[in-house]
Amino acid sequence: MSYEMIALFMFMSMMLSMLTGQRVFATIGFVGVVSAALLWGNGGFELGFSASMKLMKWYPLLTLPLFIYMGYMLSESGIAEDLYKAFHVWMGGMPGGLAVGTIGLMVVISAMNGLSVAGMAIGASIALPELLRRGYDKIMVSGVIQGGSSLGILVPPSVVLVLYGMIARQPVGQLWLAGVFPGLLLAALFCIYIIVRCRINPALGPALPKEERDMPLGEKLKLLRAGILPFLIFFLMMGLFLMGVTSLVESSAVGALSALFAAWFKGRLTKEVWNRVLEQTLGISCMFMWIILAALCFGAVFDGLGAVKAIEKLLISDIGLTPWEVLILMQISFLIMGAFLDDTAMLVIVAPLYIPLVGKLGFDLIWYGVLYTITCQIAYMTPPFGYNLFLMRAMAPPQITLIDIYRSVFPFVLLLLLGMVIIMAFPEIATWLPKHVYVRG
């Protein structure tokens, strides 16, 4: 059997194993270890051990639990709820203003957390009941919550970009900076859509009554104090990092300690909050570590077979596709997989093949990390198995049905596709900031 057929057999075995319902890391790691043993005998078992040693020596891995801890501490301590009250008063006077404020809240939560699930939980528990009570269209607000929460995996400190950086061996700091302007671009597209649609049909997002907004300017300014702590934590963490005062890992420690201090300062650092934050942090951190370990093991075998060179020869030399055509096909395959798999599963499955191929085609792997992350955002909201769809169904009130949730996401999926096309056409949106902050060696 040729190496190309072995690589194809490995890939198909992994996909079939996933259909059994086993965990992603278990199926990928199992196929990787068994394939290595069959190909190279007893020495093949060393690949799994070597992959685990690579993981344990990967210093930026320390950032993962610290950032996850920071996000959950800020979420569980109720700081996000205080911030939404400020958005409520300042932006409720325009049609669709509360929905725009919800997007703003999601951007801030993304800058504090780096995970989509936390933004979804906050949006569904804080913003959604208020939007429905104010007469907002249930389909539109369902889409707003899902679209806004997806920003959490693009705006720094994105945990997905940390995962991509570890597997692609790219600097996490550059990836974070690359996600800043694309994240703001997508948030702006969401806001423009909401404003335009609510101006055309004000019944979708009615403005707040004047008596609820009519308060002295001093009172309004006091409400803005709710945003001081989140912004202070973000700028303290990222500012020290960008100025070179702290390393990436040290910045994550600054963020975690700042979140702990903020919860204590607000008087919300209870034993219950502490236990919930630690449980959630441990669960998510362990999941990511197992996935990275499985990806390194599978990738070592896949790369050893020369699968990347074989695919490159097939697409470029034999079929005659241009590098851009290959890239577009890769993104389309991501979108198809995203309808059935989550972001980490997609990355682990295709990382051994796609990431080296992108580099060989001459594309910037930092820029491609942003494209991958946007594709993950789309995957989160793509029926039938989009991650955010099921989270929304679990958290939404009974009057929002599964059909409503499916209908709500299509405008935001189209906006994400538009954003991805814009960034593909103008790569500087993603690459300008890291190039001006870092001098690449």
SEDREN-779142 format. One record per residue (C-alpha): residue number from 1; residue in three letters; chain; x, y, z. Coordinates in steps of 0.5 Angstrom, whole numbers, plus 500, padded with zeros to 3 digits. Each point is the difference from the previous one (the first is absolute). Example, Ala and Ser with C-alpha at 12.3 -4.5 7.8 and 13.67 -1.06 7.14 Angstrom:
+-----+-----+----+-----+-----+-----+
:   i :  aa : ch :   x :   y :   z :
+-----+-----+----+-----+-----+-----+
:   1 : ALA :  A : 525 : 491 : 516 :
:   2 : SER :  A : 502 : 507 : 498 :
+-----+-----+----+-----+-----+-----+
//
This chain:
+-----+-----+----+-----+-----+-----+
:   i :  aa : ch :   x :   y :   z :
+-----+-----+----+-----+-----+-----+
:   1 : MET :  A : 500 : 500 : 500 :
:   2 : SER :  A : 503 : 507 : 498 :
:   3 : TYR :  A : 501 : 505 : 505 :
:   4 : GLU :  A : 494 : 504 : 497 :
:   5 : MET :  A : 495 : 495 : 501 :
:   6 : ILE :  A : 503 : 499 : 507 :
:   7 : ALA :  A : 498 : 507 : 502 :
:   8 : LEU :  A : 493 : 500 : 497 :
:   9 : PHE :  A : 499 : 493 : 504 :
:  10 : MET :  A : 502 : 504 : 506 :
:  11 : PHE :  A : 496 : 506 : 498 :
:  12 : MET :  A : 494 : 495 : 499 :
:  13 : SER :  A : 501 : 496 : 506 :
:  14 : MET :  A : 500 : 506 : 504 :
:  15 : MET :  A : 493 : 503 : 497 :
:  16 : LEU :  A : 497 : 493 : 501 :
:  17 : SER :  A : 502 : 500 : 507 :
:  18 : MET :  A : 497 : 507 : 502 :
:  19 : LEU :  A : 493 : 497 : 497 :
:  20 : THR :  A : 500 : 495 : 506 :
:  21 : GLY :  A : 499 : 506 : 505 :
:  22 : GLN :  A : 507 : 499 : 504 :
:  23 : ARG :  A : 504 : 507 : 502 :
:  24 : VAL :  A : 503 : 503 : 494 :
:  25 : PHE :  A : 507 : 500 : 504 :
:  26 : ALA :  A : 499 : 492 : 501 :
:  27 : THR :  A : 499 : 498 : 493 :
:  28 : ILE :  A : 505 : 505 : 497 :
:  29 : GLY :  A : 505 : 498 : 505 :
:  30 : PHE :  A : 498 : 492 : 499 :
:  31 : VAL :  A : 501 : 500 : 493 :
:  32 : GLY :  A : 507 : 504 : 500 :
:  33 : VAL :  A : 503 : 495 : 505 :
:  34 : VAL :  A : 497 : 494 : 497 :
:  35 : SER :  A : 502 : 502 : 493 :
:  36 : ALA :  A : 507 : 502 : 502 :
:  37 : ALA :  A : 501 : 493 : 504 :
:  38 : LEU :  A : 498 : 496 : 493 :
:  39 : LEU :  A : 505 : 504 : 496 :
:  40 : TRP :  A : 506 : 500 : 504 :
:  41 : GLY :  A : 499 : 495 : 505 :
:  42 : ASN :  A : 501 : 501 : 508 :
:  43 : GLY :  A : 504 : 506 : 498 :
:  44 : GLY :  A : 494 : 503 : 498 :
:  45 : PHE :  A : 497 : 501 : 507 :
:  46 : GLU :  A : 505 : 505 : 501 :
:  47 : LEU :  A : 496 : 505 : 496 :
:  48 : GLY :  A : 495 : 501 : 505 :
:  49 : PHE :  A : 505 : 500 : 506 :
:  50 : SER :  A : 504 : 506 : 496 :
:  51 : ALA :  A : 494 : 503 : 498 :
:  52 : SER :  A : 498 : 501 : 508 :
:  53 : MET :  A : 507 : 502 : 501 :
:  54 : LYS :  A : 499 : 506 : 495 :
:  55 : LEU :  A : 494 : 502 : 503 :
:  56 : MET :  A : 503 : 500 : 507 :
:  57 : LYS :  A : 506 : 504 : 498 :
:  58 : TRP :  A : 495 : 505 : 496 :
:  59 : TYR :  A : 501 : 506 : 504 :
:  60 : PRO :  A : 494 : 504 : 498 :
:  61 : LEU :  A : 495 : 495 : 502 :
:  62 : LEU :  A : 500 : 503 : 507 :
:  63 : THR :  A : 496 : 506 : 497 :
:  64 : LEU :  A : 494 : 495 : 498 :
:  65 : PRO :  A : 498 : 499 : 507 :
:  66 : LEU :  A : 501 : 507 : 503 :
:  67 : PHE :  A : 496 : 503 : 494 :
:  68 : ILE :  A : 495 : 495 : 501 :
:  69 : TYR :  A : 500 : 501 : 508 :
:  70 : MET :  A : 500 : 508 : 498 :
:  71 : GLY :  A : 494 : 500 : 496 :
:  72 : TYR :  A : 495 : 495 : 504 :
:  73 : MET :  A : 502 : 504 : 507 :
:  74 : LEU :  A : 498 : 507 : 496 :
:  75 : SER :  A : 494 : 496 : 498 :
:  76 : GLU :  A : 498 : 497 : 506 :
:  77 : SER :  A : 501 : 506 : 504 :
:  78 : GLY :  A : 494 : 504 : 497 :
:  79 : ILE :  A : 505 : 505 : 497 :
:  80 : ALA :  A : 497 : 499 : 493 :
:  81 : GLU :  A : 493 : 502 : 503 :
:  82 : ASP :  A : 502 : 506 : 502 :
:  83 : LEU :  A : 503 : 502 : 494 :
:  84 : TYR :  A : 493 : 498 : 496 :
:  85 : LYS :  A : 497 : 505 : 504 :
:  86 : ALA :  A : 504 : 506 : 498 :
:  87 : PHE :  A : 499 : 498 : 492 :
:  88 : HIS :  A : 492 : 499 : 502 :
:  89 : VAL :  A : 500 : 508 : 502 :
:  90 : TRP :  A : 505 : 503 : 495 :
:  91 : MET :  A : 498 : 496 : 493 :
:  92 : GLY :  A : 492 : 498 : 502 :
:  93 : GLY :  A : 498 : 507 : 497 :
:  94 : MET :  A : 501 : 498 : 492 :
:  95 : PRO :  A : 496 : 494 : 497 :
:  96 : GLY :  A : 504 : 494 : 501 :
:  97 : GLY :  A : 504 : 503 : 505 :
:  98 : LEU :  A : 500 : 495 : 505 :
:  99 : ALA :  A : 502 : 495 : 495 :
: 100 : VAL :  A : 506 : 504 : 498 :
: 101 : GLY :  A : 501 : 501 : 507 :
: 102 : THR :  A : 500 : 492 : 501 :
: 103 : ILE :  A : 505 : 500 : 494 :
: 104 : GLY :  A : 505 : 505 : 504 :
: 105 : LEU :  A : 499 : 495 : 506 :
: 106 : MET :  A : 502 : 494 : 496 :
: 107 : VAL :  A : 506 : 504 : 498 :
: 108 : VAL :  A : 502 : 502 : 507 :
: 109 : ILE :  A : 499 : 493 : 503 :
: 110 : SER :  A : 504 : 497 : 494 :
: 111 : ALA :  A : 506 : 504 : 502 :
: 112 : MET :  A : 499 : 498 : 507 :
: 113 : ASN :  A : 499 : 492 : 499 :
: 114 : GLY :  A : 502 : 498 : 493 :
: 115 : LEU :  A : 495 : 494 : 500 :
: 116 : SER :  A : 493 : 500 : 496 :
: 117 : VAL :  A : 496 : 496 : 505 :
: 118 : ALA :  A : 501 : 506 : 506 :
: 119 : GLY :  A : 498 : 505 : 495 :
: 120 : MET :  A : 494 : 496 : 498 :
: 121 : ALA :  A : 498 : 498 : 508 :
: 122 : ILE :  A : 501 : 508 : 501 :
: 123 : GLY :  A : 495 : 502 : 494 :
: 124 : ALA :  A : 495 : 495 : 501 :
: 125 : SER :  A : 499 : 501 : 508 :
: 126 : ILE :  A : 501 : 508 : 500 :
: 127 : ALA :  A : 499 : 503 : 493 :
: 128 : LEU :  A : 494 : 495 : 497 :
: 129 : PRO :  A : 495 : 501 : 506 :
: 130 : GLU :  A : 501 : 507 : 500 :
: 131 : LEU :  A : 499 : 500 : 492 :
: 132 : LEU :  A : 494 : 496 : 500 :
: 133 : ARG :  A : 497 : 504 : 505 :
: 134 : ARG :  A : 501 : 506 : 496 :
: 135 : GLY :  A : 496 : 498 : 494 :
: 136 : TYR :  A : 506 : 498 : 496 :
: 137 : ASP :  A : 499 : 495 : 495 :
: 138 : LYS :  A : 502 : 493 : 502 :
: 139 : ILE :  A : 503 : 497 : 494 :
: 140 : MET :  A : 504 : 506 : 499 :
: 141 : VAL :  A : 503 : 501 : 507 :
: 142 : SER :  A : 501 : 492 : 500 :
: 143 : GLY :  A : 505 : 501 : 494 :
: 144 : VAL :  A : 503 : 506 : 504 :
: 145 : ILE :  A : 502 : 496 : 506 :
: 146 : GLN :  A : 503 : 495 : 496 :
: 147 : GLY :  A : 503 : 504 : 495 :
: 148 : GLY :  A : 503 : 505 : 506 :
: 149 : SER :  A : 503 : 494 : 504 :
: 150 : SER :  A : 503 : 497 : 494 :
: 151 : LEU :  A : 505 : 506 : 500 :
: 152 : GLY :  A : 503 : 497 : 507 :
: 153 : ILE :  A : 505 : 495 : 495 :
: 154 : LEU :  A : 502 : 506 : 496 :
: 155 : VAL :  A : 501 : 506 : 505 :
: 156 : PRO :  A : 507 : 499 : 504 :
: 157 : PRO :  A : 501 : 497 : 505 :
: 158 : SER :  A : 497 : 494 : 495 :
: 159 : VAL :  A : 501 : 493 : 503 :
: 160 : VAL :  A : 499 : 497 : 493 :
: 161 : LEU :  A : 505 : 504 : 497 :
: 162 : VAL :  A : 505 : 498 : 506 :
: 163 : LEU :  A : 498 : 493 : 498 :
: 164 : TYR :  A : 501 : 501 : 492 :
: 165 : GLY :  A : 507 : 504 : 502 :
: 166 : MET :  A : 502 : 493 : 504 :
: 167 : ILE :  A : 498 : 496 : 495 :
: 168 : ALA :  A : 503 : 504 : 494 :
: 169 : ARG :  A : 506 : 502 : 504 :
: 170 : GLN :  A : 499 : 508 : 499 :
: 171 : PRO :  A : 500 : 505 : 505 :
: 172 : VAL :  A : 494 : 501 : 504 :
: 173 : GLY :  A : 501 : 507 : 501 :
: 174 : GLN :  A : 500 : 502 : 493 :
: 175 : LEU :  A : 494 : 496 : 499 :
: 176 : TRP :  A : 496 : 504 : 505 :
: 177 : LEU :  A : 502 : 506 : 497 :
: 178 : ALA :  A : 498 : 498 : 493 :
: 179 : GLY :  A : 493 : 498 : 503 :
: 180 : VAL :  A : 499 : 507 : 503 :
: 181 : PHE :  A : 498 : 504 : 493 :
: 182 : PRO :  A : 496 : 494 : 497 :
: 183 : GLY :  A : 496 : 499 : 507 :
: 184 : LEU :  A : 499 : 508 : 500 :
: 185 : LEU :  A : 498 : 499 : 492 :
: 186 : LEU :  A : 495 : 495 : 502 :
: 187 : ALA :  A : 497 : 503 : 506 :
: 188 : ALA :  A : 499 : 506 : 495 :
: 189 : LEU :  A : 497 : 496 : 495 :
: 190 : PHE :  A : 495 : 497 : 505 :
: 191 : CYS :  A : 498 : 507 : 503 :
: 192 : ILE :  A : 499 : 503 : 493 :
: 193 : TYR :  A : 495 : 494 : 498 :
: 194 : ILE :  A : 496 : 501 : 507 :
: 195 : ILE :  A : 500 : 508 : 499 :
: 196 : VAL :  A : 498 : 500 : 492 :
: 197 : ARG :  A : 495 : 494 : 502 :
: 198 : CYS :  A : 497 : 503 : 506 :
: 199 : ARG :  A : 499 : 507 : 496 :
: 200 : ILE :  A : 496 : 497 : 494 :
: 201 : ASN :  A : 496 : 496 : 505 :
: 202 : PRO :  A : 500 : 503 : 507 :
: 203 : ALA :  A : 495 : 495 : 503 :
: 204 : LEU :  A : 506 : 495 : 500 :
: 205 : GLY :  A : 504 : 504 : 505 :
: 206 : PRO :  A : 496 : 506 : 503 :
: 207 : ALA :  A : 503 : 505 : 504 :
: 208 : LEU :  A : 500 : 501 : 507 :
: 209 : PRO :  A : 494 : 505 : 503 :
: 210 : LYS :  A : 503 : 507 : 501 :
: 211 : GLU :  A : 498 : 500 : 508 :
: 212 : GLU :  A : 505 : 494 : 501 :
: 213 : ARG :  A : 506 : 503 : 496 :
: 214 : ASP :  A : 498 : 507 : 503 :
: 215 : MET :  A : 506 : 501 : 505 :
: 216 : PRO :  A : 505 : 505 : 502 :
: 217 : LEU :  A : 507 : 500 : 496 :
: 218 : GLY :  A : 503 : 499 : 507 :
: 219 : GLU :  A : 496 : 493 : 501 :
: 220 : LYS :  A : 502 : 498 : 493 :
: 221 : LEU :  A : 507 : 501 : 501 :
: 222 : LYS :  A : 500 : 496 : 507 :
: 223 : LEU :  A : 497 : 494 : 496 :
: 224 : LEU :  A : 506 : 500 : 496 :
: 225 : ARG :  A : 504 : 498 : 506 :
: 226 : ALA :  A : 498 : 493 : 499 :
: 227 : GLY :  A : 504 : 500 : 494 :
: 228 : ILE :  A : 507 : 502 : 504 :
: 229 : LEU :  A : 502 : 494 : 503 :
: 230 : PRO :  A : 499 : 495 : 493 :
: 231 : PHE :  A : 504 : 505 : 496 :
: 232 : LEU :  A : 505 : 501 : 505 :
: 233 : ILE :  A : 501 : 493 : 501 :
: 234 : PHE :  A : 501 : 499 : 492 :
: 235 : PHE :  A : 504 : 506 : 499 :
: 236 : LEU :  A : 505 : 499 : 506 :
: 237 : MET :  A : 501 : 493 : 498 :
: 238 : MET :  A : 500 : 501 : 492 :
: 239 : GLY :  A : 504 : 507 : 501 :
: 240 : LEU :  A : 505 : 497 : 505 :
: 241 : PHE :  A : 501 : 494 : 494 :
: 242 : LEU :  A : 501 : 505 : 494 :
: 243 : MET :  A : 505 : 505 : 504 :
: 244 : GLY :  A : 504 : 494 : 501 :
: 245 : VAL :  A : 500 : 500 : 508 :
: 246 : THR :  A : 497 : 493 : 500 :
: 247 : SER :  A : 500 : 494 : 496 :
: 248 : LEU :  A : 494 : 496 : 498 :
: 249 : VAL :  A : 500 : 496 : 506 :
: 250 : GLU :  A : 501 : 505 : 505 :
: 251 : SER :  A : 494 : 504 : 496 :
: 252 : SER :  A : 495 : 495 : 501 :
: 253 : ALA :  A : 502 : 499 : 507 :
: 254 : VAL :  A : 499 : 508 : 501 :
: 255 : GLY :  A : 493 : 499 : 497 :
: 256 : ALA :  A : 498 : 494 : 505 :
: 257 : LEU :  A : 503 : 504 : 506 :
: 258 : SER :  A : 496 : 506 : 498 :
: 259 : ALA :  A : 493 : 496 : 499 :
: 260 : LEU :  A : 501 : 497 : 506 :
: 261 : PHE :  A : 501 : 507 : 504 :
: 262 : ALA :  A : 494 : 503 : 496 :
: 263 : ALA :  A : 496 : 495 : 502 :
: 264 : TRP :  A : 502 : 501 : 507 :
: 265 : PHE :  A : 500 : 508 : 500 :
: 266 : LYS :  A : 492 : 499 : 497 :
: 267 : GLY :  A : 499 : 496 : 506 :
: 268 : ARG :  A : 498 : 494 : 496 :
: 269 : LEU :  A : 506 : 495 : 501 :
: 270 : THR :  A : 496 : 495 : 504 :
: 271 : LYS :  A : 501 : 492 : 501 :
: 272 : GLU :  A : 495 : 498 : 495 :
: 273 : VAL :  A : 503 : 505 : 495 :
: 274 : TRP :  A : 507 : 497 : 501 :
: 275 : ASN :  A : 498 : 493 : 500 :
: 276 : ARG :  A : 496 : 501 : 493 :
: 277 : VAL :  A : 506 : 504 : 497 :
: 278 : LEU :  A : 505 : 495 : 502 :
: 279 : GLU :  A : 496 : 494 : 497 :
: 280 : GLN :  A : 498 : 503 : 494 :
: 281 : THR :  A : 508 : 502 : 499 :
: 282 : LEU :  A : 502 : 493 : 501 :
: 283 : GLY :  A : 495 : 497 : 496 :
: 284 : ILE :  A : 501 : 504 : 494 :
: 285 : SER :  A : 508 : 501 : 501 :
: 286 : CYS :  A : 501 : 492 : 500 :
: 287 : MET :  A : 495 : 499 : 494 :
: 288 : PHE :  A : 505 : 505 : 496 :
: 289 : MET :  A : 506 : 496 : 502 :
: 290 : TRP :  A : 498 : 493 : 498 :
: 291 : ILE :  A : 498 : 503 : 493 :
: 292 : ILE :  A : 507 : 503 : 499 :
: 293 : LEU :  A : 503 : 494 : 502 :
: 294 : ALA :  A : 496 : 496 : 496 :
: 295 : ALA :  A : 501 : 505 : 494 :
: 296 : LEU :  A : 508 : 500 : 501 :
: 297 : CYS :  A : 500 : 492 : 500 :
: 298 : PHE :  A : 495 : 499 : 494 :
: 299 : GLY :  A : 504 : 506 : 496 :
: 300 : ALA :  A : 507 : 497 : 501 :
: 301 : VAL :  A : 498 : 493 : 497 :
: 302 : PHE :  A : 496 : 504 : 494 :
: 303 : ASP :  A : 506 : 504 : 499 :
: 304 : GLY :  A : 505 : 495 : 500 :
: 305 : LEU :  A : 496 : 496 : 494 :
: 306 : GLY :  A : 501 : 506 : 496 :
: 307 : ALA :  A : 492 : 502 : 499 :
: 308 : VAL :  A : 501 : 507 : 500 :
: 309 : LYS :  A : 505 : 500 : 494 :
: 310 : ALA :  A : 495 : 495 : 496 :
: 311 : ILE :  A : 494 : 504 : 501 :
: 312 : GLU :  A : 504 : 506 : 498 :
: 313 : LYS :  A : 503 : 496 : 493 :
: 314 : LEU :  A : 493 : 498 : 499 :
: 315 : LEU :  A : 496 : 507 : 500 :
: 316 : ILE :  A : 506 : 504 : 497 :
: 317 : SER :  A : 504 : 496 : 495 :
: 318 : ASP :  A : 494 : 494 : 498 :
: 319 : ILE :  A : 494 : 504 : 500 :
: 320 : GLY :  A : 503 : 507 : 499 :
: 321 : LEU :  A : 496 : 504 : 505 :
: 322 : THR :  A : 503 : 507 : 503 :
: 323 : PRO :  A : 502 : 501 : 507 :
: 324 : TRP :  A : 494 : 505 : 501 :
: 325 : GLU :  A : 495 : 494 : 497 :
: 326 : VAL :  A : 503 : 495 : 505 :
: 327 : LEU :  A : 499 : 505 : 506 :
: 328 : ILE :  A : 493 : 501 : 498 :
: 329 : LEU :  A : 499 : 493 : 499 :
: 330 : MET :  A : 503 : 499 : 507 :
: 331 : GLN :  A : 495 : 505 : 503 :
: 332 : ILE :  A : 494 : 497 : 497 :
: 333 : SER :  A : 502 : 493 : 503 :
: 334 : PHE :  A : 501 : 504 : 506 :
: 335 : LEU :  A : 493 : 502 : 500 :
: 336 : ILE :  A : 497 : 493 : 498 :
: 337 : MET :  A : 503 : 497 : 506 :
: 338 : GLY :  A : 498 : 506 : 504 :
: 339 : ALA :  A : 493 : 498 : 499 :
: 340 : PHE :  A : 502 : 493 : 504 :
: 341 : LEU :  A : 506 : 501 : 504 :
: 342 : ASP :  A : 502 : 506 : 505 :
: 343 : ASP :  A : 506 : 504 : 499 :
: 344 : THR :  A : 505 : 496 : 504 :
: 345 : ALA :  A : 498 : 494 : 496 :
: 346 : MET :  A : 501 : 503 : 494 :
: 347 : LEU :  A : 507 : 503 : 501 :
: 348 : VAL :  A : 502 : 493 : 503 :
: 349 : ILE :  A : 498 : 497 : 494 :
: 350 : VAL :  A : 502 : 504 : 495 :
: 351 : ALA :  A : 506 : 503 : 503 :
: 352 : PRO :  A : 505 : 495 : 498 :
: 353 : LEU :  A : 498 : 501 : 493 :
: 354 : TYR :  A : 498 : 507 : 499 :
: 355 : ILE :  A : 505 : 504 : 504 :
: 356 : PRO :  A : 506 : 498 : 497 :
: 357 : LEU :  A : 497 : 500 : 493 :
: 358 : VAL :  A : 498 : 508 : 501 :
: 359 : GLY :  A : 507 : 501 : 502 :
: 360 : LYS :  A : 503 : 497 : 494 :
: 361 : LEU :  A : 495 : 503 : 495 :
: 362 : GLY :  A : 503 : 507 : 503 :
: 363 : PHE :  A : 494 : 503 : 504 :
: 364 : ASP :  A : 501 : 503 : 507 :
: 365 : LEU :  A : 499 : 495 : 506 :
: 366 : ILE :  A : 498 : 506 : 504 :
: 367 : TRP :  A : 495 : 502 : 495 :
: 368 : TYR :  A : 497 : 493 : 499 :
: 369 : GLY :  A : 499 : 499 : 507 :
: 370 : VAL :  A : 495 : 506 : 500 :
: 371 : LEU :  A : 497 : 497 : 494 :
: 372 : TYR :  A : 499 : 493 : 504 :
: 373 : THR :  A : 497 : 504 : 506 :
: 374 : ILE :  A : 495 : 503 : 496 :
: 375 : THR :  A : 498 : 493 : 497 :
: 376 : CYS :  A : 499 : 498 : 507 :
: 377 : GLN :  A : 496 : 505 : 501 :
: 378 : ILE :  A : 495 : 498 : 494 :
: 379 : ALA :  A : 501 : 493 : 502 :
: 380 : TYR :  A : 497 : 502 : 507 :
: 381 : MET :  A : 494 : 502 : 497 :
: 382 : THR :  A : 499 : 496 : 494 :
: 383 : PRO :  A : 494 : 495 : 500 :
: 384 : PRO :  A : 499 : 494 : 502 :
: 385 : PHE :  A : 505 : 499 : 505 :
: 386 : GLY :  A : 503 : 507 : 502 :
: 387 : TYR :  A : 503 : 501 : 507 :
: 388 : ASN :  A : 496 : 506 : 501 :
: 389 : LEU :  A : 494 : 498 : 497 :
: 390 : PHE :  A : 499 : 495 : 506 :
: 391 : LEU :  A : 503 : 504 : 505 :
: 392 : MET :  A : 494 : 505 : 498 :
: 393 : ARG :  A : 495 : 495 : 500 :
: 394 : ALA :  A : 502 : 498 : 507 :
: 395 : MET :  A : 500 : 507 : 503 :
: 396 : ALA :  A : 494 : 503 : 496 :
: 397 : PRO :  A : 493 : 501 : 503 :
: 398 : PRO :  A : 495 : 495 : 497 :
: 399 : GLN :  A : 497 : 506 : 496 :
: 400 : ILE :  A : 507 : 499 : 495 :
: 401 : THR :  A : 499 : 494 : 497 :
: 402 : LEU :  A : 506 : 496 : 496 :
: 403 : ILE :  A : 497 : 502 : 493 :
: 404 : ASP :  A : 500 : 507 : 503 :
: 405 : ILE :  A : 508 : 499 : 502 :
: 406 : TYR :  A : 501 : 497 : 493 :
: 407 : ARG :  A : 497 : 506 : 496 :
: 408 : SER :  A : 503 : 505 : 505 :
: 409 : VAL :  A : 508 : 498 : 498 :
: 410 : PHE :  A : 499 : 501 : 492 :
: 411 : PRO :  A : 501 : 508 : 500 :
: 412 : PHE :  A : 506 : 499 : 505 :
: 413 : VAL :  A : 503 : 494 : 496 :
: 414 : LEU :  A : 500 : 504 : 493 :
: 415 : LEU :  A : 503 : 506 : 504 :
: 416 : LEU :  A : 506 : 496 : 503 :
: 417 : LEU :  A : 501 : 497 : 492 :
: 418 : LEU :  A : 500 : 507 : 498 :
: 419 : GLY :  A : 505 : 502 : 505 :
: 420 : MET :  A : 504 : 494 : 498 :
: 421 : VAL :  A : 500 : 502 : 493 :
: 422 : ILE :  A : 502 : 507 : 502 :
: 423 : ILE :  A : 506 : 498 : 504 :
: 424 : MET :  A : 502 : 495 : 494 :
: 425 : ALA :  A : 500 : 506 : 496 :
: 426 : PHE :  A : 504 : 505 : 504 :
: 427 : PRO :  A : 505 : 495 : 505 :
: 428 : GLU :  A : 502 : 507 : 503 :
: 429 : ILE :  A : 494 : 500 : 504 :
: 430 : ALA :  A : 503 : 494 : 504 :
: 431 : THR :  A : 508 : 501 : 499 :
: 432 : TRP :  A : 501 : 507 : 501 :
: 433 : LEU :  A : 499 : 501 : 507 :
: 434 : PRO :  A : 505 : 494 : 502 :
: 435 : LYS :  A : 505 : 502 : 495 :
: 436 : HIS :  A : 500 : 507 : 503 :
: 437 : VAL :  A : 501 : 497 : 507 :
: 438 : TYR :  A : 505 : 495 : 499 :
: 439 : VAL :  A : 506 : 499 : 496 :
: 440 : ARG :  A : 500 : 493 : 497 :
: 441 : GLY :  A : 506 : 496 : 500 :
+-----+-----+----+-----+-----+-----+
//
